[in-house]
Amino acid sequence: MTEVVTFTPNPAVDMWAEVDRVEPTHKMRTRGVRYDPGGGGVNVARVLHALGDPALAVCLVGGPTASLFRDLAARAGLPVDTIAIAGMTRVSQVVRETTTGLEYRFVPEGPTLSAGECAAGLDALARHRPQWVVASGSLPPGAPDDLYARVAALARANGARVALDTSGAA
């Protein structure tokens, strides 16, 4: 049995890079570019995995970036249960300005989920019987404000404890 399953309805491909200085309207050549599978619950699962604790990330992915997301997760050795959606998995960008050490984060809101896609995510979560469910990250457009409440009810009905990290109406 997997001890921890994370639920991420709005995962991302995270791109990290550095530039000497961020300047408006100028083309800035970045360096040190890195790509990681990301999103709230995915990041939790990645940290647990790095610490040697098994974790499974349940996430909703779609479009051409879904393949990149799955590939990055596989390269990281991170077990994922991905549910296909019609929209495209978002790409977030973090640019670190080396002269100041400041970070600039550009985070899209994510694809619009349908009621059916939300239900498919909950169905996928129900297939697992973890001790903990971590619901984390922002809700994408189209997801009901009570999606994480539904995740918690499902987890509790299956005997799991729940940790929630989100913002806004959720």
N, CA, C and O atoms as a DFTB+ gen file, in Angstrom:
680 C
 N C O
     1  1       0.841      -1.184       0.000
     2  2       0.000       0.000       0.000
     3  2       0.886       1.246       0.000
     4  3       1.852       1.331       0.758
     5  1       0.550       2.198      -0.846
     6  2       1.263       3.468      -0.869
     7  2       0.827       4.274       0.352
     8  3      -0.367       4.438       0.606
     9  1       1.793       4.766       1.092
    10  2       1.489       5.505       2.308
    11  2       0.876       6.871       2.022
    12  3      -0.041       7.303       2.721
    13  1       1.386       7.554       0.989
    14  2       0.922       8.897       0.660
    15  2       0.562       8.966      -0.821
    16  3       1.341       8.566      -1.686
    17  1      -0.632       9.480      -1.090
    18  2      -1.041       9.794      -2.459
    19  2      -1.352      11.278      -2.491
    20  3      -2.106      11.781      -1.658
    21  1      -0.769      11.979      -3.456
    22  2      -1.069      13.402      -3.604
    23  2      -2.049      13.573      -4.756
    24  3      -2.067      12.785      -5.701
    25  1      -2.858      14.614      -4.658
    26  2      -3.849      14.903      -5.693
    27  2      -3.586      16.302      -6.211
    28  3      -3.640      17.274      -5.459
    29  1      -3.297      16.399      -7.515
    30  2      -2.974      17.677      -8.137
    31  2      -3.828      17.858      -9.383
    32  3      -3.515      17.295     -10.433
    33  1      -4.907      18.638      -9.282
    34  2      -5.741      18.850     -10.455
    35  2      -5.158      19.860     -11.445
    36  3      -5.659      19.995     -12.561
    37  1      -4.106      20.566     -11.039
    38  2      -3.536      21.614     -11.884
    39  2      -2.008      21.526     -11.899
    40  3      -1.325      22.465     -11.491
    41  1      -1.470      20.384     -12.376
    42  2      -0.012      20.242     -12.391
    43  2       0.617      21.167     -13.428
    44  3      -0.075      21.841     -14.191
    45  1       1.930      21.181     -13.434
    46  2       2.650      22.054     -14.359
    47  2       3.965      21.408     -14.765
    48  3       4.499      20.535     -14.080
    49  1       4.456      21.860     -15.883
    50  2       5.854      21.648     -16.232
    51  2       6.534      22.925     -15.765
    52  3       6.236      24.012     -16.260
    53  1       7.451      22.789     -14.807
    54  2       8.145      23.952     -14.257
    55  2       9.465      24.156     -14.986
    56  3      10.282      23.239     -15.065
    57  1       9.676      25.360     -15.521
    58  2      10.920      25.706     -16.183
    59  2      11.662      26.704     -15.288
    60  3      11.106      27.730     -14.894
    61  1      12.892      26.400     -14.980
    62  2      13.736      27.253     -14.139
    63  2      14.888      27.770     -14.983
    64  3      15.441      27.028     -15.794
    65  1      15.255      29.028     -14.804
    66  2      16.376      29.596     -15.556
    67  2      16.973      30.771     -14.791
    68  3      16.387      31.272     -13.831
    69  1      18.146      31.196     -15.237
    70  2      18.818      32.362     -14.665
    71  2      19.116      33.366     -15.760
    72  3      19.291      33.011     -16.926
    73  1      19.169      34.626     -15.362
    74  2      19.542      35.717     -16.242
    75  2      20.256      36.744     -15.361
    76  3      19.963      36.836     -14.169
    77  1      21.176      37.508     -15.921
    78  2      21.875      38.501     -15.101
    79  2      20.908      39.530     -14.534
    80  3      20.913      39.815     -13.337
    81  1      20.082      40.081     -15.410
    82  2      19.175      41.150     -14.981
    83  2      17.890      41.094     -15.815
    84  3      17.936      40.930     -17.034
    85  1      16.754      41.231     -15.144
    86  2      15.469      41.283     -15.833
    87  2      15.217      42.726     -16.252
    88  3      15.239      43.641     -15.428
    89  1      14.981      42.909     -17.532
    90  2      14.742      44.255     -18.059
    91  2      13.530      44.236     -18.969
    92  3      13.368      43.312     -19.766
    93  1      12.670      45.251     -18.860
    94  2      11.487      45.278     -19.712
    95  2      11.850      45.484     -21.185
    96  3      12.789      46.207     -21.519
    97  1      11.097      44.844     -22.030
    98  2      11.150      44.927     -23.503
    99  2      12.437      44.409     -24.131
   100  3      12.541      44.391     -25.357
   101  1      13.414      43.990     -23.346
   102  2      14.661      43.454     -23.898
   103  2      14.586      41.932     -23.965
   104  3      13.993      41.290     -23.098
   105  1      15.183      41.372     -24.986
   106  2      15.313      39.927     -25.082
   107  2      16.427      39.519     -24.123
   108  3      17.549      40.016     -24.220
   109  1      16.120      38.628     -23.213
   110  2      17.090      38.194     -22.211
   111  2      17.420      36.727     -22.449
   112  3      16.528      35.879     -22.432
   113  1      18.664      36.431     -22.666
   114  2      19.102      35.061     -22.891
   115  2      19.289      34.386     -21.533
   116  3      20.077      34.840     -20.704
   117  1      18.564      33.309     -21.324
   118  2      18.657      32.603     -20.053
   119  2      19.708      31.507     -20.133
   120  3      20.134      31.109     -21.217
   121  1      20.108      31.039     -18.987
   122  2      21.064      29.930     -18.893
   123  2      20.679      29.062     -17.695
   124  3      19.854      29.451     -16.869
   125  1      21.272      27.918     -17.621
   126  2      20.984      27.015     -16.513
   127  2      19.545      26.526     -16.521
   128  3      18.962      26.295     -15.462
   129  1      18.974      26.368     -17.692
   130  2      17.570      25.988     -17.802
   131  2      17.379      24.551     -17.312
   132  3      18.147      23.644     -17.634
   133  1      16.314      24.388     -16.514
   134  2      15.958      23.075     -15.972
   135  2      14.443      22.928     -16.045
   136  3      13.710      23.901     -15.869
   137  1      13.978      21.709     -16.305
   138  2      12.546      21.416     -16.332
   139  2      12.239      20.353     -15.294
   140  3      12.982      19.382     -15.151
   141  1      11.143      20.539     -14.570
   142  2      10.711      19.587     -13.552
   143  2       9.206      19.390     -13.640
   144  3       8.483      20.293     -14.060
   145  1       8.728      18.197     -13.242
   146  2       7.288      18.051     -13.083
   147  2       6.890      18.847     -11.848
   148  3       7.564      18.764     -10.821
   149  1       5.810      19.616     -11.926
   150  2       5.462      20.467     -10.796
   151  2       3.975      20.568     -10.553
   152  3       3.174      19.836     -11.136
   153  1       3.628      21.484      -9.687
   154  2       2.276      21.645      -9.176
   155  2       2.284      21.220      -7.723
   156  3       3.108      20.397      -7.324
   157  1       1.387      21.763      -6.931
   158  2       1.408      21.558      -5.477
   159  2       1.633      20.130      -5.023
   160  3       2.637      19.845      -4.370
   161  1       0.723      19.224      -5.352
   162  2       0.837      17.842      -4.900
   163  2       2.014      17.115      -5.503
   164  3       2.619      16.263      -4.851
   165  1       2.348      17.439      -6.738
   166  2       3.504      16.820      -7.393
   167  2       4.778      17.206      -6.645
   168  3       5.651      16.365      -6.429
   169  1       4.889      18.471      -6.250
   170  2       6.070      18.912      -5.496
   171  2       6.167      18.198      -4.151
   172  3       7.261      17.836      -3.719
   173  1       5.033      17.994      -3.490
   174  2       5.029      17.243      -2.223
   175  2       5.532      15.818      -2.472
   176  3       6.385      15.321      -1.737
   177  1       5.002      15.167      -3.509
   178  2       5.424      13.804      -3.819
   179  2       6.911      13.744      -4.166
   180  3       7.600      12.796      -3.789
   181  1       7.405      14.758      -4.884
   182  2       8.831      14.787      -5.242
   183  2       9.711      14.887      -4.000
   184  3      10.739      14.216      -3.908
   185  1       9.310      15.720      -3.051
   186  2      10.093      15.866      -1.818
   187  2      10.065      14.569      -1.018
   188  3      11.102      14.108      -0.541
   189  1       8.879      13.981      -0.873
   190  2       8.794      12.714      -0.146
   191  2       9.645      11.645      -0.818
   192  3      10.347      10.892      -0.143
   193  1       9.584      11.576      -2.139
   194  2      10.387      10.614      -2.896
   195  2      11.877      10.842      -2.638
   196  3      12.624       9.888      -2.423
   197  1      12.307      12.102      -2.658
   198  2      13.720      12.427      -2.416
   199  2      14.153      12.035      -1.001
   200  3      15.320      11.715      -0.773
   201  1      13.216      12.061      -0.057
   202  2      13.516      11.685       1.323
   203  2      13.416      10.176       1.555
   204  3      13.650       9.697       2.664
   205  1      13.065       9.427       0.497
   206  2      12.996       7.978       0.602
   207  2      11.638       7.440       0.996
   208  3      11.507       6.240       1.239
   209  1      10.626       8.282       1.068
   210  2       9.278       7.835       1.391
   211  2       8.484       7.665       0.097
   212  3       8.416       8.586      -0.717
   213  1       7.890       6.499      -0.091
   214  2       7.133       6.304      -1.326
   215  2       5.903       7.202      -1.369
   216  3       5.190       7.342      -0.375
   217  1       5.667       7.795      -2.505
   218  2       4.487       8.636      -2.699
   219  2       4.060       8.504      -4.151
   220  3       4.891       8.344      -5.044
   221  1       2.774       8.572      -4.370
   222  2       2.208       8.507      -5.705
   223  2       1.484       9.812      -5.971
   224  3       0.715      10.275      -5.128
   225  1       1.716      10.410      -7.124
   226  2       1.055      11.663      -7.493
   227  2      -0.061      11.366      -8.493
   228  3       0.195      10.849      -9.580
   229  1      -1.303      11.696      -8.119
   230  2      -2.444      11.605      -9.024
   231  2      -2.637      12.992      -9.607
   232  3      -2.834      13.951      -8.860
   233  1      -2.584      13.122     -10.938
   234  2      -2.705      14.443     -11.557
   235  2      -3.425      14.364     -12.893
   236  3      -3.430      13.336     -13.571
   237  1      -4.033      15.489     -13.243
   238  2      -4.784      15.616     -14.485
   239  2      -3.924      16.363     -15.492
   240  3      -3.563      17.518     -15.267
   241  1      -3.590      15.701     -16.615
   242  2      -2.683      16.294     -17.597
   243  2      -3.252      16.170     -19.003
   244  3      -4.007      15.243     -19.297
   245  1      -2.881      17.116     -19.873
   246  2      -3.370      17.055     -21.239
   247  2      -2.520      17.850     -22.207
   248  3      -1.621      18.593     -21.811
   249  1      -2.822      17.679     -23.484
   250  2      -2.122      18.404     -24.531
   251  2      -0.714      17.888     -24.728
   252  3      -0.329      16.883     -24.131
   253  1       0.067      18.574     -25.569
   254  2       1.435      18.125     -25.850
   255  2       2.354      18.191     -24.630
   256  3       3.345      17.463     -24.570
   257  1       2.047      19.037     -23.673
   258  2       2.893      19.116     -22.474
   259  2       2.656      17.947     -21.526
   260  3       3.445      17.738     -20.604
   261  1       1.580      17.175     -21.735
   262  2       1.331      15.994     -20.895
   263  2       2.443      14.966     -21.067
   264  3       2.889      14.364     -20.091
   265  1       2.890      14.763     -22.302
   266  2       3.977      13.815     -22.557
   267  2       5.261      14.270     -21.882
   268  3       5.976      13.463     -21.289
   269  1       5.553      15.568     -21.973
   270  2       6.743      16.094     -21.306
   271  2       6.620      15.910     -19.799
   272  3       7.583      15.507     -19.147
   273  1       5.450      16.201     -19.238
   274  2       5.239      16.030     -17.802
   275  2       5.510      14.574     -17.394
   276  3       6.238      14.321     -16.434
   277  1       4.923      13.624     -18.127
   278  2       5.114      12.201     -17.795
   279  2       6.583      11.799     -17.907
   280  3       7.093      11.055     -17.069
   281  1       7.262      12.292     -18.943
   282  2       8.672      11.978     -19.136
   283  2       9.523      12.531     -17.990
   284  3      10.412      11.846     -17.485
   285  1       9.248      13.764     -17.586
   286  2      10.000      14.359     -16.476
   287  2       9.763      13.594     -15.176
   288  3      10.692      13.395     -14.393
   289  1       8.524      13.166     -14.945
   290  2       8.221      12.379     -13.743
   291  2       8.964      11.045     -13.782
   292  3       9.528      10.615     -12.775
   293  1       8.965      10.394     -14.939
   294  2       9.670       9.115     -15.071
   295  2      11.168       9.284     -14.840
   296  3      11.787       8.471     -14.153
   297  1      11.752      10.337     -15.412
   298  2      13.185      10.591     -15.218
   299  2      13.524      10.841     -13.761
   300  3      14.613      10.504     -13.298
   301  1      12.569      11.444     -13.031
   302  2      12.773      11.711     -11.602
   303  2      12.473      10.475     -10.752
   304  3      12.690      10.482      -9.541
   305  1      11.972       9.412     -11.392
   306  2      11.611       8.203     -10.652
   307  2      10.347       8.382      -9.828
   308  3      10.112       7.638      -8.875
   309  1       9.535       9.363     -10.190
   310  2       8.335       9.679      -9.428
   311  2       7.138       8.917      -9.982
   312  3       6.776       9.108     -11.142
   313  1       6.520       8.062      -9.180
   314  2       5.320       7.368      -9.650
   315  2       4.162       8.348      -9.809
   316  3       3.868       9.127      -8.903
   317  1       3.510       8.301     -10.964
   318  2       2.356       9.163     -11.218
   319  2       1.216       8.330     -11.781
   320  3       1.436       7.348     -12.490
   321  1       0.013       8.731     -11.458
   322  2      -1.206       8.200     -12.056
   323  2      -1.826       9.398     -12.753
   324  3      -2.430      10.256     -12.108
   325  1      -1.677       9.456     -14.074
   326  2      -2.145      10.624     -14.812
   327  2      -3.483      10.342     -15.462
   328  3      -3.711       9.266     -16.014
   329  1      -4.357      11.320     -15.389
   330  2      -5.677      11.268     -15.985
   331  2      -5.678      12.254     -17.137
   332  3      -5.330      13.421     -16.957
   333  1      -6.067      11.795     -18.322
   334  2      -6.047      12.638     -19.519
   335  2      -7.190      13.647     -19.495
   336  3      -8.332      13.310     -19.183
   337  1      -6.857      14.895     -19.832
   338  2      -7.848      15.960     -19.957
   339  2      -7.713      16.591     -21.340
   340  3      -6.716      16.388     -22.033
   341  1      -8.720      17.351     -21.726
   342  2      -8.714      17.985     -23.050
   343  2      -7.755      19.169     -23.123
   344  3      -7.112      19.376     -24.152
   345  1      -7.648      19.946     -22.053
   346  2      -6.796      21.133     -22.048
   347  2      -5.327      20.791     -21.927
   348  3      -4.964      19.644     -21.667
   349  1      -4.482      21.795     -22.118
   350  2      -3.037      21.609     -22.080
   351  2      -2.475      21.884     -20.684
   352  3      -2.773      22.907     -20.068
   353  1      -1.662      20.956     -20.205
   354  2      -0.960      21.153     -18.938
   355  2      -0.138      22.428     -19.019
   356  3       0.575      22.657     -19.995
   357  1      -0.240      23.247     -17.998
   358  2       0.411      24.553     -17.999
   359  2       1.930      24.432     -17.882
   360  3       2.453      23.421     -17.412
   361  1       2.617      25.468     -18.311
   362  2       4.064      25.577     -18.153
   363  2       4.319      26.825     -17.324
   364  3       3.974      27.937     -17.726
   365  1       4.931      26.624     -16.155
   366  2       5.267      27.738     -15.264
   367  2       6.746      28.076     -15.452
   368  3       7.558      27.209     -15.774
   369  1       7.077      29.347     -15.247
   370  2       8.457      29.779     -15.415
   371  2       8.940      30.503     -14.165
   372  3       8.238      31.344     -13.603
   373  1      10.139      30.164     -13.748
   374  2      10.815      30.883     -12.681
   375  2      12.141      31.365     -13.245
   376  3      12.946      30.579     -13.746
   377  1      12.350      32.656     -13.155
   378  2      13.609      33.246     -13.636
   379  2      14.283      33.909     -12.444
   380  3      13.712      34.782     -11.791
   381  1      15.505      33.479     -12.176
   382  2      16.293      34.063     -11.084
   383  2      17.242      35.089     -11.671
   384  3      18.004      34.809     -12.596
   385  1      17.175      36.285     -11.106
   386  2      18.059      37.373     -11.519
   387  2      19.335      37.248     -10.680
   388  3      19.299      37.445      -9.466
   389  1      20.450      36.924     -11.316
   390  2      21.676      36.631     -10.567
   391  2      22.282      37.863      -9.902
   392  3      22.946      37.734      -8.873
   393  1      22.075      39.049     -10.459
   394  2      22.678      40.249      -9.860
   395  2      22.017      40.633      -8.541
   396  3      22.650      41.265      -7.696
   397  1      20.753      40.261      -8.353
   398  2      20.041      40.611      -7.114
   399  2      19.621      39.400      -6.298
   400  3      19.335      39.525      -5.107
   401  1      19.580      38.227      -6.924
   402  2      19.091      37.036      -6.248
   403  2      17.567      36.946      -6.228
   404  3      17.009      36.004      -5.666
   405  1      16.895      37.913      -6.834
   406  2      15.434      37.904      -6.862
   407  2      14.915      36.872      -7.855
   408  3      15.544      36.605      -8.879
   409  1      13.754      36.294      -7.538
   410  2      13.092      35.356      -8.433
   411  2      11.826      35.990      -8.985
   412  3      11.104      36.695      -8.280
   413  1      11.576      35.728     -10.242
   414  2      10.355      36.173     -10.903
   415  2       9.602      34.920     -11.332
   416  3      10.136      34.076     -12.051
   417  1       8.344      34.811     -10.876
   418  2       7.547      33.608     -11.141
   419  2       6.360      33.944     -12.028
   420  3       5.576      34.847     -11.736
   421  1       6.248      33.205     -13.106
   422  2       5.163      33.374     -14.057
   423  2       4.364      32.070     -14.060
   424  3       4.844      31.040     -14.535
   425  1       3.142      32.123     -13.525
   426  2       2.359      30.916     -13.297
   427  2       0.989      31.045     -13.966
   428  3       0.134      31.781     -13.472
   429  1       0.766      30.346     -15.079
   430  2      -0.547      30.388     -15.731
   431  2      -1.632      29.783     -14.838
   432  3      -1.343      28.991     -13.941
   433  1      -2.878      30.166     -15.097
   434  2      -3.971      29.648     -14.275
   435  2      -4.256      28.185     -14.565
   436  3      -4.805      27.497     -13.704
   437  1      -3.916      27.693     -15.713
   438  2      -4.127      26.288     -16.040
   439  2      -5.296      26.093     -16.983
   440  3      -6.035      27.032     -17.275
   441  1      -5.461      24.850     -17.464
   442  2      -6.530      24.547     -18.409
   443  2      -7.886      24.512     -17.702
   444  3      -7.961      24.309     -16.490
   445  1      -8.934      24.708     -18.461
   446  2     -10.284      24.612     -17.910
   447  2     -10.684      23.141     -17.844
   448  3     -10.635      22.424     -18.843
   449  1     -11.082      22.705     -16.646
   450  2     -11.523      21.316     -16.456
   451  2     -13.027      21.221     -16.610
   452  3     -13.763      22.141     -16.253
   453  1     -13.471      20.101     -17.144
   454  2     -14.904      19.819     -17.211
   455  2     -15.315      19.057     -15.951
   456  3     -14.468      18.557     -15.210
   457  1     -16.617      18.978     -15.722
   458  2     -17.123      18.204     -14.586
   459  2     -16.694      16.745     -14.711
   460  3     -16.353      16.105     -13.717
   461  1     -16.714      16.221     -15.938
   462  2     -16.303      14.839     -16.169
   463  2     -14.834      14.600     -15.854
   464  3     -14.468      13.551     -15.323
   465  1     -13.993      15.575     -16.183
   466  2     -12.561      15.437     -15.885
   467  2     -12.317      15.477     -14.385
   468  3     -11.484      14.731     -13.872
   469  1     -13.034      16.337     -13.682
   470  2     -12.914      16.381     -12.214
   471  2     -13.345      15.043     -11.623
   472  3     -12.690      14.518     -10.723
   473  1     -14.447      14.493     -12.130
   474  2     -14.935      13.198     -11.653
   475  2     -13.919      12.093     -11.933
   476  3     -13.717      11.209     -11.101
   477  1     -13.279      12.140     -13.102
   478  2     -12.266      11.134     -13.437
   479  2     -11.074      11.216     -12.480
   480  3     -10.495      10.193     -12.112
   481  1     -10.713      12.430     -12.083
   482  2      -9.637      12.590     -11.105
   483  2     -10.004      11.979      -9.766
   484  3      -9.181      11.313      -9.137
   485  1     -11.228      12.201      -9.328
   486  2     -11.688      11.608      -8.068
   487  2     -11.757      10.094      -8.173
   488  3     -11.415       9.392      -7.221
   489  1     -12.197       9.582      -9.319
   490  2     -12.239       8.129      -9.530
   491  2     -10.840       7.527      -9.436
   492  3     -10.651       6.471      -8.833
   493  1      -9.868       8.203     -10.032
   494  2      -8.484       7.722      -9.967
   495  2      -7.993       7.711      -8.524
   496  3      -7.346       6.760      -8.085
   497  1      -8.303       8.762      -7.801
   498  2      -7.894       8.823      -6.392
   499  2      -8.536       7.695      -5.600
   500  3      -7.895       7.124      -4.718
   501  1      -9.792       7.361      -5.898
   502  2     -10.513       6.311      -5.172
   503  2      -9.897       4.928      -5.381
   504  3     -10.090       4.039      -4.552
   505  1      -9.160       4.733      -6.478
   506  2      -8.523       3.433      -6.754
   507  2      -7.371       3.140      -5.804
   508  3      -6.958       1.988      -5.667
   509  1      -6.855       4.161      -5.155
   510  2      -5.707       3.998      -4.261
   511  2      -6.195       4.018      -2.814
   512  3      -7.192       4.665      -2.493
   513  1      -5.494       3.316      -1.964
   514  2      -5.878       3.242      -0.544
   515  2      -4.708       3.671       0.342
   516  3      -4.151       2.850       1.072
   517  1      -4.336       4.940       0.284
   518  2      -3.190       5.400       1.075
   519  2      -3.583       5.661       2.530
   520  3      -4.762       5.684       2.883
   521  1      -2.577       5.854       3.346
   522  2      -2.808       6.294       4.724
   523  2      -3.042       7.799       4.757
   524  3      -3.775       8.304       5.608
   525  1      -2.415       8.508       3.827
   526  2      -2.545       9.973       3.727
   527  2      -2.886      10.376       2.303
   528  3      -2.377       9.800       1.342
   529  1      -3.754      11.370       2.181
   530  2      -3.996      12.036       0.907
   531  2      -3.598      13.497       1.102
   532  3      -4.085      14.169       2.011
   533  1      -2.714      13.971       0.243
   534  2      -2.314      15.375       0.264
   535  2      -2.928      16.036      -0.959
   536  3      -2.559      15.721      -2.090
   537  1      -3.860      16.947      -0.738
   538  2      -4.476      17.718      -1.824
   539  2      -3.798      19.079      -1.823
   540  3      -3.848      19.812      -0.835
   541  1      -3.164      19.406      -2.944
   542  2      -2.329      20.598      -2.914
   543  2      -2.300      21.289      -4.265
   544  3      -2.315      20.654      -5.319
   545  1      -2.257      22.607      -4.197
   546  2      -2.120      23.419      -5.387
   547  2      -3.375      24.213      -5.677
   548  3      -4.401      24.071      -5.011
   549  1      -3.263      25.048      -6.685
   550  2      -4.406      25.870      -7.087
   551  2      -5.412      25.024      -7.858
   552  3      -5.061      24.018      -8.475
   553  1      -6.663      25.450      -7.810
   554  2      -7.680      24.807      -8.638
   555  2      -7.694      25.498      -9.995
   556  3      -7.665      26.727     -10.067
   557  1      -7.738      24.720     -11.067
   558  2      -7.799      25.331     -12.389
   559  2      -9.205      25.838     -12.686
   560  3     -10.151      25.480     -11.985
   561  1      -9.353      26.664     -13.713
   562  2     -10.688      27.103     -14.122
   563  2     -11.579      25.889     -14.389
   564  3     -11.117      24.861     -14.886
   565  1     -12.846      26.023     -14.056
   566  2     -13.799      24.942     -14.283
   567  2     -13.926      23.984     -13.125
   568  3     -14.954      23.319     -12.990
   569  1     -12.906      23.891     -12.278
   570  2     -12.985      23.006     -11.118
   571  2     -13.894      23.658     -10.076
   572  3     -13.775      24.855      -9.815
   573  1     -14.796      22.886      -9.483
   574  2     -15.677      23.477      -8.479
   575  2     -14.891      23.863      -7.221
   576  3     -13.898      23.226      -6.870
   577  1     -15.357      24.915      -6.557
   578  2     -14.690      25.377      -5.340
   579  2     -14.606      24.286      -4.274
   580  3     -13.721      24.322      -3.419
   581  1     -15.525      23.313      -4.318
   582  2     -15.537      22.264      -3.295
   583  2     -14.804      20.989      -3.733
   584  3     -14.977      19.941      -3.110
   585  1     -13.986      21.063      -4.799
   586  2     -13.282      19.865      -5.263
   587  2     -12.423      19.267      -4.163
   588  3     -12.422      18.051      -3.971
   589  1     -11.695      20.100      -3.442
   590  2     -10.848      19.562      -2.377
   591  2     -11.677      19.037      -1.212
   592  3     -11.241      18.116      -0.521
   593  1     -12.853      19.594      -0.977
   594  2     -13.755      19.042       0.044
   595  2     -14.200      17.640      -0.379
   596  3     -14.329      16.746       0.457
   597  1     -14.430      17.456      -1.669
   598  2     -14.791      16.132      -2.187
   599  2     -13.631      15.153      -2.038
   600  3     -13.828      13.988      -1.693
   601  1     -12.422      15.640      -2.303
   602  2     -11.226      14.807      -2.116
   603  2     -11.127      14.379      -0.656
   604  3     -10.876      13.209      -0.367
   605  1     -11.321      15.317       0.260
   606  2     -11.229      15.012       1.690
   607  2     -12.300      14.006       2.108
   608  3     -12.007      13.076       2.860
   609  1     -13.528      14.176       1.638
   610  2     -14.609      13.247       1.984
   611  2     -14.302      11.846       1.468
   612  3     -14.529      10.860       2.169
   613  1     -13.787      11.758       0.249
   614  2     -13.424      10.469      -0.338
   615  2     -12.304       9.813       0.467
   616  3     -12.368       8.625       0.782
   617  1     -11.290      10.590       0.792
   618  2     -10.154      10.058       1.553
   619  2     -10.610       9.568       2.929
   620  3     -10.250       8.470       3.354
   621  1     -11.384      10.370       3.602
   622  2     -11.857       9.996       4.948
   623  2     -12.735       8.747       4.889
   624  3     -12.661       7.896       5.776
   625  1     -13.569       8.633       3.846
   626  2     -14.429       7.450       3.695
   627  2     -13.591       6.186       3.503
   628  3     -14.032       5.086       3.837
   629  1     -12.393       6.347       2.969
   630  2     -11.483       5.216       2.768
   631  2     -10.480       5.069       3.902
   632  3      -9.534       4.288       3.793
   633  1     -10.672       5.809       4.991
   634  2      -9.826       5.673       6.171
   635  2      -8.516       6.428       6.123
   636  3      -7.642       6.193       6.957
   637  1      -8.358       7.328       5.169
   638  2      -7.095       8.073       5.049
   639  2      -7.185       9.406       5.785
   640  3      -8.263       9.979       5.943
   641  1      -6.049       9.873       6.221
   642  2      -5.947      11.224       6.774
   643  2      -5.690      12.179       5.618
   644  3      -5.218      11.767       4.558
   645  1      -6.004      13.465       5.824
   646  2      -5.939      14.436       4.734
   647  2      -5.111      15.647       5.150
   648  3      -5.239      16.157       6.263
   649  1      -4.262      16.092       4.233
   650  2      -3.553      17.364       4.391
   651  2      -3.923      18.206       3.181
   652  3      -3.913      17.716       2.052
   653  1      -4.250      19.471       3.415
   654  2      -4.678      20.370       2.339
   655  2      -3.803      21.603       2.322
   656  3      -3.520      22.198       3.361
   657  1      -3.378      21.979       1.122
   658  2      -2.613      23.216       0.918
   659  2      -3.113      23.861      -0.363
   660  3      -2.799      23.403      -1.461
   661  1      -3.886      24.920      -0.219
   662  2      -4.416      25.606      -1.377
   663  2      -4.684      27.065      -0.994
   664  3      -4.318      27.516       0.091
   665  1      -5.315      27.769      -1.888
   666  2      -5.634      29.173      -1.619
   667  2      -6.963      29.513      -2.263
   668  3      -7.542      28.691      -2.973
   669  1      -7.445      30.712      -2.019
   670  2      -8.682      31.186      -2.641
   671  2      -9.908      30.480      -2.101
   672  3      -9.922      30.005      -0.965
   673  1     -10.938      30.417      -2.930
   674  2     -12.224      29.854      -2.506
   675  2     -12.118      28.389      -2.109
   676  3     -12.899      27.910      -1.287
   677  1     -11.164      27.679      -2.683
   678  2     -11.008      26.256      -2.337
   679  2     -10.645      26.069      -0.880
   680  3     -10.477      24.937      -0.426
